[in-house]
Amino acid sequence: MIIKEEFEDVNSFEEFTILHGLILFDFYAVWCEPCKMLDEILAALAKELPADVVICKIDIDKNPALQKHFAIMSVPTLMIYKNAQMRWRMPGFELAQDLKKRIEEFLI
């Protein structure tokens, strides 16, 4: 499932991570060309992942508090949260099959 989310602050972000077990966060910007390429990868990936895995897209321009909190210097930046803890972070993006394998590591 892919959702776009705007968070009021870091607390609302943390509450979101508590509500969902496994989340792939995609910090992006609408003006970012690599982010647009990643959209296609994430759409394909969402069809292959279990329904309880959430892909959450966060526009850094609409969520400046999160951009600052996580010191995001480039987009896209991907993060995986499991059980409300960041387990993996990477600026840029991976191919769909590599990203799927990475997420599946956290499904265990």
NUZA-165212 format. One record per residue (C-alpha): residue in three letters; x, y, z. Coordinates in nm, 3 decimals. Layout:
% NUZA-165212
+------+---------+---------+---------+
| resn |      c1 |      c2 |      c3 |
+------+---------+---------+---------+
|  ala |       X |       Y |       Z |
...
+------+---------+---------+---------+
This chain:
% NUZA-165212
+------+---------+---------+---------+
| resn |      c1 |      c2 |      c3 |
+------+---------+---------+---------+
|  met |   0.000 |   0.000 |   0.000 |
|  ile |   0.135 |   0.342 |  -0.097 |
|  ile |   0.020 |   0.649 |   0.091 |
|  lys |   0.125 |   1.011 |   0.083 |
|  glu |   0.140 |   1.171 |   0.421 |
|  glu |   0.194 |   1.514 |   0.566 |
|  phe |   0.303 |   1.520 |   0.927 |
|  glu |   0.240 |   1.812 |   1.158 |
|  asp |   0.563 |   1.746 |   1.345 |
|  val |   0.808 |   1.477 |   1.448 |
|  asn |   0.564 |   1.349 |   1.713 |
|  ser |   0.297 |   1.274 |   1.454 |
|  phe |   0.561 |   1.094 |   1.247 |
|  glu |   0.658 |   0.882 |   1.547 |
|  glu |   0.291 |   0.801 |   1.616 |
|  phe |   0.259 |   0.683 |   1.255 |
|  thr |   0.558 |   0.448 |   1.299 |
|  ile |   0.391 |   0.296 |   1.605 |
|  leu |   0.068 |   0.229 |   1.418 |
|  his |   0.235 |   0.038 |   1.135 |
|  gly |   0.475 |  -0.251 |   1.179 |
|  leu |   0.694 |  -0.220 |   0.868 |
|  ile |   0.720 |   0.104 |   0.673 |
|  leu |   0.931 |   0.213 |   0.379 |
|  phe |   0.952 |   0.592 |   0.384 |
|  asp |   1.030 |   0.772 |   0.061 |
|  phe |   1.135 |   1.132 |   0.122 |
|  tyr |   1.092 |   1.305 |  -0.213 |
|  ala |   1.027 |   1.636 |  -0.387 |
|  val |   0.796 |   1.701 |  -0.682 |
|  trp |   1.078 |   1.876 |  -0.871 |
|  cys |   1.315 |   1.578 |  -0.832 |
|  glu |   1.361 |   1.371 |  -1.150 |
|  pro |   1.511 |   1.064 |  -0.975 |
|  cys |   1.212 |   1.074 |  -0.739 |
|  lys |   0.980 |   1.041 |  -1.037 |
|  met |   1.171 |   0.734 |  -1.154 |
|  leu |   1.144 |   0.588 |  -0.805 |
|  asp |   0.764 |   0.633 |  -0.816 |
|  glu |   0.743 |   0.364 |  -1.086 |
|  ile |   0.966 |   0.130 |  -0.886 |
|  leu |   0.757 |   0.178 |  -0.571 |
|  ala |   0.430 |   0.124 |  -0.759 |
|  ala |   0.556 |  -0.211 |  -0.891 |
|  leu |   0.697 |  -0.303 |  -0.551 |
|  ala |   0.371 |  -0.227 |  -0.370 |
|  lys |   0.197 |  -0.495 |  -0.579 |
|  glu |   0.451 |  -0.758 |  -0.471 |
|  leu |   0.477 |  -0.686 |  -0.099 |
|  pro |   0.243 |  -0.815 |   0.172 |
|  ala |  -0.054 |  -0.588 |   0.238 |
|  asp |   0.069 |  -0.494 |   0.585 |
|  val |   0.387 |  -0.332 |   0.449 |
|  val |   0.330 |   0.041 |   0.410 |
|  ile |   0.513 |   0.260 |   0.161 |
|  cys |   0.482 |   0.617 |   0.280 |
|  lys |   0.581 |   0.906 |   0.056 |
|  ile |   0.677 |   1.230 |   0.229 |
|  asp |   0.724 |   1.552 |   0.032 |
|  ile |   1.015 |   1.733 |   0.196 |
|  asp |   0.885 |   2.071 |   0.082 |
|  lys |   0.558 |   2.012 |   0.271 |
|  asn |   0.729 |   1.856 |   0.571 |
|  pro |   1.029 |   2.080 |   0.650 |
|  ala |   1.036 |   1.978 |   1.017 |
|  leu |   1.099 |   1.617 |   0.918 |
|  gln |   1.356 |   1.716 |   0.659 |
|  lys |   1.544 |   1.906 |   0.929 |
|  his |   1.497 |   1.638 |   1.196 |
|  phe |   1.639 |   1.364 |   0.973 |
|  ala |   1.900 |   1.592 |   0.812 |
|  ile |   1.785 |   1.498 |   0.464 |
|  met |   2.029 |   1.660 |   0.225 |
|  ser |   1.926 |   1.486 |  -0.096 |
|  val |   1.616 |   1.326 |  -0.242 |
|  pro |   1.508 |   1.066 |  -0.276 |
|  thr |   1.606 |   0.933 |   0.064 |
|  leu |   1.465 |   0.598 |   0.170 |
|  met |   1.420 |   0.470 |   0.525 |
|  ile |   1.283 |   0.146 |   0.662 |
|  tyr |   1.115 |   0.150 |   1.002 |
|  lys |   1.018 |  -0.163 |   1.186 |
|  asn |   0.841 |  -0.155 |   1.521 |
|  ala |   0.885 |   0.223 |   1.543 |
|  gln |   1.264 |   0.211 |   1.496 |
|  met |   1.469 |   0.311 |   1.196 |
|  arg |   1.646 |   0.000 |   1.071 |
|  trp |   1.788 |   0.120 |   0.739 |
|  arg |   1.848 |   0.448 |   0.554 |
|  met |   1.983 |   0.527 |   0.211 |
|  pro |   2.003 |   0.841 |  -0.001 |
|  gly |   1.913 |   0.765 |  -0.362 |
|  phe |   1.731 |   0.450 |  -0.458 |
|  glu |   1.773 |   0.086 |  -0.545 |
|  leu |   1.624 |  -0.120 |  -0.824 |
|  ala |   1.289 |  -0.281 |  -0.744 |
|  gln |   1.427 |  -0.632 |  -0.694 |
|  asp |   1.703 |  -0.506 |  -0.463 |
|  leu |   1.463 |  -0.294 |  -0.262 |
|  lys |   1.220 |  -0.586 |  -0.235 |
|  lys |   1.497 |  -0.809 |  -0.098 |
|  arg |   1.594 |  -0.540 |   0.151 |
|  ile |   1.235 |  -0.507 |   0.276 |
|  glu |   1.191 |  -0.883 |   0.294 |
|  glu |   1.488 |  -0.900 |   0.532 |
|  phe |   1.272 |  -0.713 |   0.783 |
|  leu |   0.961 |  -0.928 |   0.737 |
|  ile |   1.111 |  -1.207 |   0.948 |
+------+---------+---------+---------+
